[in-house]
Amino acid sequence: MSARPAHKPVPCPCGLPAAYAECCGALHGGRAHAATAEQLMRSRYSAFAVRDAGYLLRSWHSSTRPRDVAFDPEVRWAGLDILGGTGGSAFHTEGTVEFRAHFRSGGLAGDQHENSRFVREDGRWVYLGEVGR
């Protein structure tokens, strides 16, 4: 009788040292809700990485939410750097998170830099839009 190799958990795309299922996957699946604006930002990045349009739409403020989300099939998300933020804790009702998201597209590396605004809607953190827009 041979032993089966242990199943290695899939790391979370958000960059935290946790398995996807216990980290952003729990938020995507509705088993948990983001406690901070940064946690929501990380979960939204992961949703882009795993192409979870439903979660992205659910975590978007009702006043700025698009009708749908289209994914570029050439883009592969490659990492997330959180650069800073304001507010956004469990005790706040709004906050910002500045980030740089790295990607590869057509064999070339690129990044997206944004300072995102988050607010609470119906008690939950949601993405409102980019600061200054």
N, CA, C and O atoms as CSV, one atom per row, in Angstrom:
chain,resi,resn,atom,element,x,y,z
A,1,MET,N,N,0.843,-1.158,0.000
A,1,MET,CA,C,0.000,0.000,0.000
A,1,MET,C,C,0.901,1.238,0.000
A,1,MET,O,O,1.762,1.386,0.867
A,2,SER,N,N,0.695,2.119,-0.975
A,2,SER,CA,C,1.527,3.319,-1.058
A,2,SER,C,C,0.755,4.518,-0.511
A,2,SER,O,O,-0.462,4.625,-0.664
A,3,ALA,N,N,1.493,5.401,0.122
A,3,ALA,CA,C,0.876,6.604,0.683
A,3,ALA,C,C,0.662,7.626,-0.422
A,3,ALA,O,O,1.515,7.811,-1.291
A,4,ARG,N,N,-0.487,8.285,-0.376
A,4,ARG,CA,C,-0.766,9.356,-1.337
A,4,ARG,C,C,-0.035,10.607,-0.877
A,4,ARG,O,O,0.025,10.893,0.319
A,5,PRO,N,N,0.523,11.357,-1.830
A,5,PRO,CA,C,1.184,12.601,-1.416
A,5,PRO,C,C,0.157,13.574,-0.852
A,5,PRO,O,O,-0.985,13.631,-1.310
A,6,ALA,N,N,0.577,14.326,0.137
A,6,ALA,CA,C,-0.320,15.305,0.758
A,6,ALA,C,C,-0.674,16.387,-0.263
A,6,ALA,O,O,0.164,16.816,-1.056
A,7,HIS,N,N,-1.928,16.812,-0.220
A,7,HIS,CA,C,-2.382,17.886,-1.108
A,7,HIS,C,C,-1.826,19.205,-0.605
A,7,HIS,O,O,-2.041,19.582,0.547
A,8,LYS,N,N,-1.115,19.898,-1.468
A,8,LYS,CA,C,-0.523,21.179,-1.086
A,8,LYS,C,C,-1.546,22.277,-1.357
A,8,LYS,O,O,-2.044,22.385,-2.478
A,9,PRO,N,N,-1.872,23.104,-0.343
A,9,PRO,CA,C,-2.845,24.170,-0.548
A,9,PRO,C,C,-2.349,25.191,-1.572
A,9,PRO,O,O,-1.151,25.456,-1.674
A,10,VAL,N,N,-3.282,25.750,-2.318
A,10,VAL,CA,C,-2.970,26.782,-3.298
A,10,VAL,C,C,-2.724,28.091,-2.546
A,10,VAL,O,O,-3.580,28.516,-1.770
A,11,PRO,N,N,-1.575,28.739,-2.758
A,11,PRO,CA,C,-1.322,30.002,-2.054
A,11,PRO,C,C,-2.282,31.093,-2.531
A,11,PRO,O,O,-2.736,31.082,-3.676
A,12,CYS,N,N,-2.575,32.015,-1.653
A,12,CYS,CA,C,-3.493,33.098,-2.003
A,12,CYS,C,C,-2.776,34.098,-2.913
A,12,CYS,O,O,-1.643,34.484,-2.629
A,13,PRO,N,N,-3.422,34.519,-4.001
A,13,PRO,CA,C,-2.811,35.500,-4.899
A,13,PRO,C,C,-2.537,36.849,-4.242
A,13,PRO,O,O,-1.705,37.613,-4.732
A,14,CYS,N,N,-3.228,37.158,-3.133
A,14,CYS,CA,C,-3.103,38.483,-2.508
A,14,CYS,C,C,-1.733,38.733,-1.902
A,14,CYS,O,O,-1.399,39.874,-1.584
A,15,GLY,N,N,-0.931,37.681,-1.735
A,15,GLY,CA,C,0.412,37.845,-1.212
A,15,GLY,C,C,0.577,37.554,0.262
A,15,GLY,O,O,1.706,37.482,0.747
A,16,LEU,N,N,-0.513,37.383,0.989
A,16,LEU,CA,C,-0.391,37.023,2.400
A,16,LEU,C,C,0.004,35.554,2.510
A,16,LEU,O,O,-0.319,34.763,1.623
A,17,PRO,N,N,0.693,35.177,3.576
A,17,PRO,CA,C,1.150,33.790,3.720
A,17,PRO,C,C,0.021,32.864,4.189
A,17,PRO,O,O,0.050,32.347,5.306
A,18,ALA,N,N,-0.954,32.669,3.331
A,18,ALA,CA,C,-2.101,31.814,3.664
A,18,ALA,C,C,-2.574,31.112,2.396
A,18,ALA,O,O,-2.301,31.553,1.280
A,19,ALA,N,N,-3.283,30.021,2.596
A,19,ALA,CA,C,-3.880,29.317,1.465
A,19,ALA,C,C,-5.077,30.112,0.946
A,19,ALA,O,O,-5.794,30.742,1.724
A,20,TYR,N,N,-5.288,30.080,-0.353
A,20,TYR,CA,C,-6.394,30.805,-0.977
A,20,TYR,C,C,-7.730,30.479,-0.305
A,20,TYR,O,O,-8.517,31.385,-0.031
A,21,ALA,N,N,-7.993,29.208,-0.040
A,21,ALA,CA,C,-9.285,28.804,0.525
A,21,ALA,C,C,-9.564,29.449,1.869
A,21,ALA,O,O,-10.716,29.763,2.169
A,22,GLU,N,N,-8.542,29.656,2.685
A,22,GLU,CA,C,-8.723,30.253,4.008
A,22,GLU,C,C,-8.565,31.773,3.986
A,22,GLU,O,O,-8.943,32.438,4.951
A,23,CYS,N,N,-8.030,32.321,2.936
A,23,CYS,CA,C,-7.766,33.758,2.864
A,23,CYS,C,C,-8.844,34.402,1.983
A,23,CYS,O,O,-10.000,34.486,2.397
A,24,CYS,N,N,-8.499,34.843,0.817
A,24,CYS,CA,C,-9.462,35.523,-0.059
A,24,CYS,C,C,-10.567,34.596,-0.554
A,24,CYS,O,O,-11.673,35.053,-0.840
A,25,GLY,N,N,-10.285,33.323,-0.656
A,25,GLY,CA,C,-11.318,32.372,-1.083
A,25,GLY,C,C,-12.508,32.361,-0.143
A,25,GLY,O,O,-13.640,32.160,-0.583
A,26,ALA,N,N,-12.271,32.575,1.153
A,26,ALA,CA,C,-13.376,32.627,2.122
A,26,ALA,C,C,-14.269,33.841,1.852
A,26,ALA,O,O,-15.487,33.759,2.005
A,27,LEU,N,N,-13.678,34.949,1.458
A,27,LEU,CA,C,-14.455,36.142,1.122
A,27,LEU,C,C,-15.183,35.940,-0.205
A,27,LEU,O,O,-16.360,36.276,-0.332
A,28,HIS,N,N,-14.480,35.394,-1.185
A,28,HIS,CA,C,-15.106,35.151,-2.489
A,28,HIS,C,C,-16.302,34.217,-2.361
A,28,HIS,O,O,-17.314,34.393,-3.041
A,29,GLY,N,N,-16.181,33.233,-1.493
A,29,GLY,CA,C,-17.250,32.253,-1.314
A,29,GLY,C,C,-18.343,32.693,-0.354
A,29,GLY,O,O,-19.311,31.961,-0.150
A,30,GLY,N,N,-18.208,33.882,0.244
A,30,GLY,CA,C,-19.221,34.390,1.159
A,30,GLY,C,C,-19.143,33.815,2.562
A,30,GLY,O,O,-20.053,34.029,3.363
A,31,ARG,N,N,-18.058,33.078,2.883
A,31,ARG,CA,C,-17.907,32.495,4.218
A,31,ARG,C,C,-17.378,33.508,5.215
A,31,ARG,O,O,-17.409,33.267,6.422
A,32,ALA,N,N,-16.884,34.656,4.715
A,32,ALA,CA,C,-16.348,35.719,5.565
A,32,ALA,C,C,-16.522,37.038,4.827
A,32,ALA,O,O,-16.779,37.062,3.623
A,33,HIS,N,N,-16.379,38.134,5.563
A,33,HIS,CA,C,-16.455,39.473,4.986
A,33,HIS,C,C,-15.203,40.234,5.389
A,33,HIS,O,O,-14.648,40.007,6.464
A,34,ALA,N,N,-14.762,41.133,4.528
A,34,ALA,CA,C,-13.554,41.914,4.799
A,34,ALA,C,C,-13.748,42.772,6.045
A,34,ALA,O,O,-14.747,43.479,6.178
A,35,ALA,N,N,-12.791,42.701,6.944
A,35,ALA,CA,C,-12.844,43.488,8.184
A,35,ALA,C,C,-12.233,44.866,7.997
A,35,ALA,O,O,-12.514,45.780,8.772
A,36,THR,N,N,-11.389,45.026,6.965
A,36,THR,CA,C,-10.720,46.302,6.715
A,36,THR,C,C,-10.744,46.606,5.218
A,36,THR,O,O,-11.005,45.733,4.391
A,37,ALA,N,N,-10.466,47.865,4.898
A,37,ALA,CA,C,-10.382,48.257,3.491
A,37,ALA,C,C,-9.235,47.521,2.799
A,37,ALA,O,O,-9.377,47.107,1.648
A,38,GLU,N,N,-8.111,47.354,3.479
A,38,GLU,CA,C,-6.987,46.632,2.870
A,38,GLU,C,C,-7.351,45.181,2.582
A,38,GLU,O,O,-6.990,44.650,1.532
A,39,GLN,N,N,-8.052,44.544,3.490
A,39,GLN,CA,C,-8.454,43.151,3.253
A,39,GLN,C,C,-9.373,43.074,2.038
A,39,GLN,O,O,-9.270,42.143,1.239
A,40,LEU,N,N,-10.272,44.048,1.894
A,40,LEU,CA,C,-11.141,44.058,0.710
A,40,LEU,C,C,-10.309,44.293,-0.540
A,40,LEU,O,O,-10.543,43.640,-1.557
A,41,MET,N,N,-9.340,45.208,-0.496
A,41,MET,CA,C,-8.480,45.462,-1.652
A,41,MET,C,C,-7.757,44.183,-2.059
A,41,MET,O,O,-7.722,43.834,-3.239
A,42,ARG,N,N,-7.182,43.489,-1.087
A,42,ARG,CA,C,-6.473,42.242,-1.387
A,42,ARG,C,C,-7.421,41.208,-1.999
A,42,ARG,O,O,-7.056,40.506,-2.941
A,43,SER,N,N,-8.627,41.121,-1.461
A,43,SER,CA,C,-9.582,40.132,-1.983
A,43,SER,C,C,-10.035,40.490,-3.392
A,43,SER,O,O,-10.298,39.599,-4.199
A,44,ARG,N,N,-10.128,41.774,-3.698
A,44,ARG,CA,C,-10.508,42.195,-5.055
A,44,ARG,C,C,-9.364,41.909,-6.035
A,44,ARG,O,O,-9.610,41.480,-7.162
A,45,TYR,N,N,-8.136,42.140,-5.616
A,45,TYR,CA,C,-6.992,41.769,-6.465
A,45,TYR,C,C,-7.049,40.264,-6.758
A,45,TYR,O,O,-6.907,39.842,-7.906
A,46,SER,N,N,-7.256,39.470,-5.717
A,46,SER,CA,C,-7.331,38.017,-5.897
A,46,SER,C,C,-8.481,37.632,-6.810
A,46,SER,O,O,-8.366,36.690,-7.594
A,47,ALA,N,N,-9.601,38.365,-6.713
A,47,ALA,CA,C,-10.741,38.079,-7.590
A,47,ALA,C,C,-10.373,38.327,-9.055
A,47,ALA,O,O,-10.806,37.585,-9.937
A,48,PHE,N,N,-9.583,39.359,-9.314
A,48,PHE,CA,C,-9.096,39.566,-10.688
A,48,PHE,C,C,-8.189,38.414,-11.087
A,48,PHE,O,O,-8.276,37.922,-12.212
A,49,ALA,N,N,-7.320,37.976,-10.180
A,49,ALA,CA,C,-6.375,36.897,-10.485
A,49,ALA,C,C,-7.082,35.583,-10.796
A,49,ALA,O,O,-6.655,34.847,-11.686
A,50,VAL,N,N,-8.167,35.280,-10.070
A,50,VAL,CA,C,-8.892,34.013,-10.293
A,50,VAL,C,C,-10.121,34.213,-11.188
A,50,VAL,O,O,-10.874,33.271,-11.437
A,51,ARG,N,N,-10.316,35.436,-11.664
A,51,ARG,CA,C,-11.409,35.789,-12.592
A,51,ARG,C,C,-12.799,35.536,-11.986
A,51,ARG,O,O,-13.646,34.869,-12.581
A,52,ASP,N,N,-12.999,36.086,-10.797
A,52,ASP,CA,C,-14.280,35.960,-10.100
A,52,ASP,C,C,-15.066,37.271,-10.249
A,52,ASP,O,O,-15.051,38.127,-9.364
A,53,ALA,N,N,-15.751,37.403,-11.388
A,53,ALA,CA,C,-16.501,38.625,-11.693
A,53,ALA,C,C,-17.628,38.849,-10.689
A,53,ALA,O,O,-17.900,39.991,-10.320
A,54,GLY,N,N,-18.281,37.790,-10.245
A,54,GLY,CA,C,-19.376,37.921,-9.285
A,54,GLY,C,C,-18.931,38.606,-8.008
A,54,GLY,O,O,-19.621,39.492,-7.503
A,55,TYR,N,N,-17.780,38.203,-7.482
A,55,TYR,CA,C,-17.284,38.827,-6.257
A,55,TYR,C,C,-16.927,40.287,-6.498
A,55,TYR,O,O,-17.243,41.151,-5.680
A,56,LEU,N,N,-16.275,40.559,-7.608
A,56,LEU,CA,C,-15.920,41.948,-7.905
A,56,LEU,C,C,-17.163,42.827,-7.935
A,56,LEU,O,O,-17.157,43.923,-7.374
A,57,LEU,N,N,-18.211,42.369,-8.572
A,57,LEU,CA,C,-19.440,43.159,-8.638
A,57,LEU,C,C,-20.098,43.291,-7.269
A,57,LEU,O,O,-20.597,44.363,-6.928
A,58,ARG,N,N,-20.108,42.216,-6.478
A,58,ARG,CA,C,-20.707,42.273,-5.135
A,58,ARG,C,C,-19.941,43.204,-4.209
A,58,ARG,O,O,-20.526,43.774,-3.288
A,59,SER,N,N,-18.637,43.370,-4.438
A,59,SER,CA,C,-17.808,44.186,-3.552
A,59,SER,C,C,-17.601,45.601,-4.104
A,59,SER,O,O,-16.710,46.321,-3.653
A,60,TRP,N,N,-18.418,45.994,-5.073
A,60,TRP,CA,C,-18.346,47.316,-5.689
A,60,TRP,C,C,-19.515,48.142,-5.169
A,60,TRP,O,O,-20.626,47.624,-5.062
A,61,HIS,N,N,-19.296,49.402,-4.847
A,61,HIS,CA,C,-20.362,50.273,-4.348
A,61,HIS,C,C,-21.480,50.377,-5.381
A,61,HIS,O,O,-21.221,50.453,-6.582
A,62,SER,N,N,-22.713,50.381,-4.910
A,62,SER,CA,C,-23.868,50.387,-5.819
A,62,SER,C,C,-23.903,51.617,-6.729
A,62,SER,O,O,-24.467,51.549,-7.821
A,63,SER,N,N,-23.310,52.742,-6.302
A,63,SER,CA,C,-23.356,53.959,-7.115
A,63,SER,C,C,-22.307,53.990,-8.225
A,63,SER,O,O,-22.421,54.792,-9.152
A,64,THR,N,N,-21.287,53.132,-8.148
A,64,THR,CA,C,-20.228,53.130,-9.160
A,64,THR,C,C,-20.049,51.765,-9.830
A,64,THR,O,O,-19.177,51.613,-10.684
A,65,ARG,N,N,-20.846,50.791,-9.463
A,65,ARG,CA,C,-20.722,49.423,-9.966
A,65,ARG,C,C,-21.063,49.352,-11.463
A,65,ARG,O,O,-22.117,49.835,-11.878
A,66,PRO,N,N,-20.182,48.756,-12.269
A,66,PRO,CA,C,-20.503,48.560,-13.686
A,66,PRO,C,C,-21.510,47.419,-13.856
A,66,PRO,O,O,-21.782,46.676,-12.913
A,67,ARG,N,N,-22.046,47.294,-15.033
A,67,ARG,CA,C,-23.002,46.213,-15.310
A,67,ARG,C,C,-22.330,44.843,-15.294
A,67,ARG,O,O,-22.922,43.854,-14.862
A,68,ASP,N,N,-21.089,44.798,-15.769
A,68,ASP,CA,C,-20.357,43.535,-15.787
A,68,ASP,C,C,-18.864,43.818,-15.736
A,68,ASP,O,O,-18.432,44.969,-15.800
A,69,VAL,N,N,-18.091,42.760,-15.621
A,69,VAL,CA,C,-16.630,42.850,-15.580
A,69,VAL,C,C,-16.103,41.947,-16.681
A,69,VAL,O,O,-16.440,40.765,-16.742
A,70,ALA,N,N,-15.274,42.511,-17.550
A,70,ALA,CA,C,-14.650,41.723,-18.618
A,70,ALA,C,C,-13.164,41.549,-18.278
A,70,ALA,O,O,-12.483,42.506,-17.910
A,71,PHE,N,N,-12.691,40.345,-18.405
A,71,PHE,CA,C,-11.293,40.045,-18.123
A,71,PHE,C,C,-10.524,39.951,-19.430
A,71,PHE,O,O,-11.000,39.350,-20.393
A,72,ASP,N,N,-9.342,40.540,-19.466
A,72,ASP,CA,C,-8.460,40.426,-20.624
A,72,ASP,C,C,-7.802,39.052,-20.556
A,72,ASP,O,O,-7.076,38.771,-19.603
A,73,PRO,N,N,-8.039,38.186,-21.546
A,73,PRO,CA,C,-7.484,36.827,-21.473
A,73,PRO,C,C,-5.957,36.781,-21.522
A,73,PRO,O,O,-5.357,35.768,-21.161
A,74,GLU,N,N,-5.325,37.868,-21.963
A,74,GLU,CA,C,-3.864,37.917,-22.027
A,74,GLU,C,C,-3.222,38.254,-20.684
A,74,GLU,O,O,-2.045,37.961,-20.472
A,75,VAL,N,N,-3.976,38.864,-19.781
A,75,VAL,CA,C,-3.405,39.352,-18.517
A,75,VAL,C,C,-3.342,38.247,-17.472
A,75,VAL,O,O,-4.328,37.555,-17.216
A,76,ARG,N,N,-2.164,38.096,-16.875
A,76,ARG,CA,C,-1.946,37.190,-15.749
A,76,ARG,C,C,-1.407,38.030,-14.604
A,76,ARG,O,O,-0.323,38.602,-14.712
A,77,TRP,N,N,-2.143,38.110,-13.521
A,77,TRP,CA,C,-1.736,38.917,-12.372
A,77,TRP,C,C,-0.602,38.208,-11.650
A,77,TRP,O,O,-0.659,37.001,-11.417
A,78,ALA,N,N,0.440,38.977,-11.293
A,78,ALA,CA,C,1.679,38.375,-10.805
A,78,ALA,C,C,2.111,38.826,-9.418
A,78,ALA,O,O,3.133,38.352,-8.921
A,79,GLY,N,N,1.377,39.716,-8.779
A,79,GLY,CA,C,1.761,40.124,-7.440
A,79,GLY,C,C,1.143,41.449,-7.057
A,79,GLY,O,O,0.774,42.255,-7.912
A,80,LEU,N,N,1.037,41.661,-5.760
A,80,LEU,CA,C,0.401,42.861,-5.232
A,80,LEU,C,C,1.285,43.475,-4.158
A,80,LEU,O,O,1.752,42.786,-3.251
A,81,ASP,N,N,1.509,44.776,-4.272
A,81,ASP,CA,C,2.228,45.533,-3.240
A,81,ASP,C,C,1.268,46.561,-2.665
A,81,ASP,O,O,0.702,47.366,-3.405
A,82,ILE,N,N,1.081,46.539,-1.361
A,82,ILE,CA,C,0.297,47.572,-0.682
A,82,ILE,C,C,1.289,48.669,-0.303
A,82,ILE,O,O,2.256,48.420,0.416
A,83,LEU,N,N,1.043,49.881,-0.792
A,83,LEU,CA,C,1.978,50.989,-0.608
A,83,LEU,C,C,1.604,51.909,0.547
A,83,LEU,O,O,2.456,52.629,1.067
A,84,GLY,N,N,0.347,51.891,0.948
A,84,GLY,CA,C,-0.087,52.746,2.041
A,84,GLY,C,C,-1.592,52.846,2.080
A,84,GLY,O,O,-2.293,52.177,1.321
A,85,GLY,N,N,-2.082,53.683,2.967
A,85,GLY,CA,C,-3.523,53.860,3.064
A,85,GLY,C,C,-3.884,54.800,4.198
A,85,GLY,O,O,-3.041,55.203,5.001
A,86,THR,N,N,-5.162,55.135,4.236
A,86,THR,CA,C,-5.689,55.971,5.309
A,86,THR,C,C,-6.993,55.360,5.793
A,86,THR,O,O,-7.744,54.783,5.007
A,87,GLY,N,N,-7.263,55.486,7.089
A,87,GLY,CA,C,-8.503,54.939,7.641
A,87,GLY,C,C,-8.629,53.464,7.305
A,87,GLY,O,O,-7.645,52.725,7.273
A,88,GLY,N,N,-9.875,53.052,7.055
A,88,GLY,CA,C,-10.118,51.704,6.575
A,88,GLY,C,C,-10.060,50.589,7.596
A,88,GLY,O,O,-10.107,49.417,7.223
A,89,SER,N,N,-9.958,50.922,8.889
A,89,SER,CA,C,-9.901,49.865,9.896
A,89,SER,C,C,-11.316,49.402,10.248
A,89,SER,O,O,-12.303,49.898,9.703
A,90,ALA,N,N,-11.388,48.468,11.144
A,90,ALA,CA,C,-12.695,47.977,11.602
A,90,ALA,C,C,-13.492,49.084,12.288
A,90,ALA,O,O,-14.703,48.948,12.467
A,91,PHE,N,N,-12.839,50.166,12.671
A,91,PHE,CA,C,-13.503,51.265,13.375
A,91,PHE,C,C,-13.857,52.444,12.466
A,91,PHE,O,O,-14.466,53.414,12.916
A,92,HIS,N,N,-13.478,52.362,11.201
A,92,HIS,CA,C,-13.737,53.446,10.251
A,92,HIS,C,C,-14.921,53.125,9.335
A,92,HIS,O,O,-15.354,51.978,9.234
A,93,THR,N,N,-15.429,54.159,8.677
A,93,THR,CA,C,-16.486,53.975,7.677
A,93,THR,C,C,-15.983,54.273,6.276
A,93,THR,O,O,-16.700,54.051,5.301
A,94,GLU,N,N,-14.753,54.774,6.162
A,94,GLU,CA,C,-14.149,54.984,4.851
A,94,GLU,C,C,-12.645,54.853,4.972
A,94,GLU,O,O,-12.086,54.925,6.066
A,95,GLY,N,N,-11.999,54.660,3.835
A,95,GLY,CA,C,-10.553,54.531,3.834
A,95,GLY,C,C,-10.023,54.490,2.423
A,95,GLY,O,O,-10.780,54.368,1.460
A,96,THR,N,N,-8.717,54.592,2.313
A,96,THR,CA,C,-8.050,54.469,1.020
A,96,THR,C,C,-6.967,53.407,1.136
A,96,THR,O,O,-6.436,53.156,2.218
A,97,VAL,N,N,-6.650,52.789,0.009
A,97,VAL,CA,C,-5.542,51.841,-0.063
A,97,VAL,C,C,-4.798,52.132,-1.358
A,97,VAL,O,O,-5.360,52.034,-2.449
A,98,GLU,N,N,-3.526,52.490,-1.222
A,98,GLU,CA,C,-2.681,52.689,-2.392
A,98,GLU,C,C,-1.949,51.386,-2.670
A,98,GLU,O,O,-1.387,50.779,-1.758
A,99,PHE,N,N,-1.954,50.957,-3.921
A,99,PHE,CA,C,-1.355,49.667,-4.263
A,99,PHE,C,C,-0.705,49.717,-5.633
A,99,PHE,O,O,-0.953,50.618,-6.435
A,100,ARG,N,N,0.127,48.730,-5.872
A,100,ARG,CA,C,0.685,48.468,-7.200
A,100,ARG,C,C,0.449,46.991,-7.472
A,100,ARG,O,O,0.928,46.127,-6.737
A,101,ALA,N,N,-0.294,46.711,-8.536
A,101,ALA,CA,C,-0.582,45.334,-8.942
A,101,ALA,C,C,0.268,45.009,-10.172
A,101,ALA,O,O,0.242,45.741,-11.161
A,102,HIS,N,N,1.003,43.933,-10.108
A,102,HIS,CA,C,1.904,43.524,-11.191
A,102,HIS,C,C,1.212,42.479,-12.061
A,102,HIS,O,O,0.468,41.631,-11.569
A,103,PHE,N,N,1.474,42.561,-13.363
A,103,PHE,CA,C,0.874,41.610,-14.289
A,103,PHE,C,C,1.816,41.332,-15.450
A,103,PHE,O,O,2.803,42.036,-15.664
A,104,ARG,N,N,1.482,40.290,-16.186
A,104,ARG,CA,C,2.159,39.968,-17.442
A,104,ARG,C,C,1.072,39.901,-18.512
A,104,ARG,O,O,-0.011,39.356,-18.298
A,105,SER,N,N,1.394,40.467,-19.650
A,105,SER,CA,C,0.457,40.452,-20.773
A,105,SER,C,C,1.259,40.365,-22.062
A,105,SER,O,O,2.131,41.196,-22.318
A,106,GLY,N,N,0.962,39.355,-22.873
A,106,GLY,CA,C,1.707,39.181,-24.123
A,106,GLY,C,C,3.197,39.028,-23.912
A,106,GLY,O,O,3.993,39.452,-24.750
A,107,GLY,N,N,3.582,38.424,-22.794
A,107,GLY,CA,C,4.993,38.201,-22.506
A,107,GLY,C,C,5.701,39.396,-21.895
A,107,GLY,O,O,6.884,39.306,-21.565
A,108,LEU,N,N,5.004,40.510,-21.737
A,108,LEU,CA,C,5.608,41.707,-21.161
A,108,LEU,C,C,5.092,41.946,-19.749
A,108,LEU,O,O,3.934,41.667,-19.437
A,109,ALA,N,N,5.977,42.469,-18.903
A,109,ALA,CA,C,5.592,42.796,-17.529
A,109,ALA,C,C,5.037,44.209,-17.479
A,109,ALA,O,O,5.483,45.088,-18.217
A,110,GLY,N,N,4.065,44.419,-16.609
A,110,GLY,CA,C,3.497,45.740,-16.404
A,110,GLY,C,C,2.968,45.857,-14.996
A,110,GLY,O,O,3.011,44.899,-14.225
A,111,ASP,N,N,2.469,47.030,-14.661
A,111,ASP,CA,C,1.853,47.184,-13.352
A,111,ASP,C,C,0.765,48.244,-13.421
A,111,ASP,O,O,0.752,49.103,-14.303
A,112,GLN,N,N,-0.137,48.151,-12.467
A,112,GLN,CA,C,-1.207,49.122,-12.317
A,112,GLN,C,C,-1.054,49.742,-10.946
A,112,GLN,O,O,-1.034,49.036,-9.938
A,113,HIS,N,N,-0.947,51.065,-10.904
A,113,HIS,CA,C,-0.816,51.785,-9.648
A,113,HIS,C,C,-2.105,52.552,-9.427
A,113,HIS,O,O,-2.575,53.252,-10.324
A,114,GLU,N,N,-2.685,52.424,-8.228
A,114,GLU,CA,C,-3.941,53.112,-7.945
A,114,GLU,C,C,-4.021,53.418,-6.456
A,114,GLU,O,O,-3.460,52.704,-5.625
A,115,ASN,N,N,-4.725,54.487,-6.145
A,115,ASN,CA,C,-5.088,54.800,-4.777
A,115,ASN,C,C,-6.614,54.677,-4.742
A,115,ASN,O,O,-7.321,55.552,-5.244
A,116,SER,N,N,-7.110,53.613,-4.163
A,116,SER,CA,C,-8.531,53.275,-4.201
A,116,SER,C,C,-9.272,53.781,-2.982
A,116,SER,O,O,-8.724,53.834,-1.881
A,117,ARG,N,N,-10.529,54.153,-3.190
A,117,ARG,CA,C,-11.409,54.604,-2.103
A,117,ARG,C,C,-12.375,53.477,-1.743
A,117,ARG,O,O,-12.957,52.830,-2.614
A,118,PHE,N,N,-12.529,53.263,-0.445
A,118,PHE,CA,C,-13.436,52.245,0.075
A,118,PHE,C,C,-14.348,52.887,1.113
A,118,PHE,O,O,-13.925,53.764,1.866
A,119,VAL,N,N,-15.585,52.449,1.145
A,119,VAL,CA,C,-16.557,52.910,2.138
A,119,VAL,C,C,-17.364,51.700,2.589
A,119,VAL,O,O,-17.293,50.619,2.004
A,120,ARG,N,N,-18.124,51.917,3.637
A,120,ARG,CA,C,-19.041,50.859,4.077
A,120,ARG,C,C,-20.406,51.107,3.447
A,120,ARG,O,O,-20.910,52.230,3.433
A,121,GLU,N,N,-20.982,50.046,2.933
A,121,GLU,CA,C,-22.337,50.087,2.392
A,121,GLU,C,C,-23.072,48.907,3.020
A,121,GLU,O,O,-22.640,47.760,2.900
A,122,ASP,N,N,-24.174,49.195,3.682
A,122,ASP,CA,C,-24.911,48.162,4.420
A,122,ASP,C,C,-24.001,47.430,5.407
A,122,ASP,O,O,-24.137,46.224,5.618
A,123,GLY,N,N,-23.067,48.181,6.009
A,123,GLY,CA,C,-22.185,47.630,7.031
A,123,GLY,C,C,-20.951,46.909,6.514
A,123,GLY,O,O,-20.112,46.495,7.313
A,124,ARG,N,N,-20.813,46.744,5.200
A,124,ARG,CA,C,-19.678,45.998,4.634
A,124,ARG,C,C,-18.797,46.912,3.799
A,124,ARG,O,O,-19.274,47.855,3.169
A,125,TRP,N,N,-17.493,46.613,3.806
A,125,TRP,CA,C,-16.566,47.365,2.978
A,125,TRP,C,C,-16.842,47.101,1.512
A,125,TRP,O,O,-17.052,45.957,1.109
A,126,VAL,N,N,-16.842,48.174,0.700
A,126,VAL,CA,C,-16.995,48.069,-0.749
A,126,VAL,C,C,-16.043,49.059,-1.418
A,126,VAL,O,O,-15.638,50.059,-0.825
A,127,TYR,N,N,-15.703,48.757,-2.652
A,127,TYR,CA,C,-14.855,49.617,-3.465
A,127,TYR,C,C,-15.711,50.719,-4.056
A,127,TYR,O,O,-16.732,50.444,-4.687
A,128,LEU,N,N,-15.297,51.985,-3.854
A,128,LEU,CA,C,-16.044,53.120,-4.406
A,128,LEU,C,C,-15.438,53.605,-5.713
A,128,LEU,O,O,-16.172,53.907,-6.653
A,129,GLY,N,N,-14.126,53.685,-5.791
A,129,GLY,CA,C,-13.460,54.145,-7.000
A,129,GLY,C,C,-12.065,54.625,-6.680
A,129,GLY,O,O,-11.580,54.487,-5.557
A,130,GLU,N,N,-11.431,55.189,-7.683
A,130,GLU,CA,C,-10.081,55.701,-7.531
A,130,GLU,C,C,-10.121,57.090,-6.923
A,130,GLU,O,O,-10.975,57.900,-7.283
A,131,VAL,N,N,-9.201,57.378,-5.997
A,131,VAL,CA,C,-9.116,58.703,-5.387
A,131,VAL,C,C,-8.896,59.728,-6.504
A,131,VAL,O,O,-8.061,59.534,-7.387
A,132,GLY,N,N,-9.652,60.809,-6.445
A,132,GLY,CA,C,-9.501,61.866,-7.437
A,132,GLY,C,C,-10.329,61.700,-8.682
A,132,GLY,O,O,-10.274,62.548,-9.572
A,133,ARG,N,N,-11.096,60.632,-8.774
A,133,ARG,CA,C,-11.958,60.425,-9.949
A,133,ARG,C,C,-13.390,60.506,-9.563
A,133,ARG,O,O,-14.268,60.359,-10.413
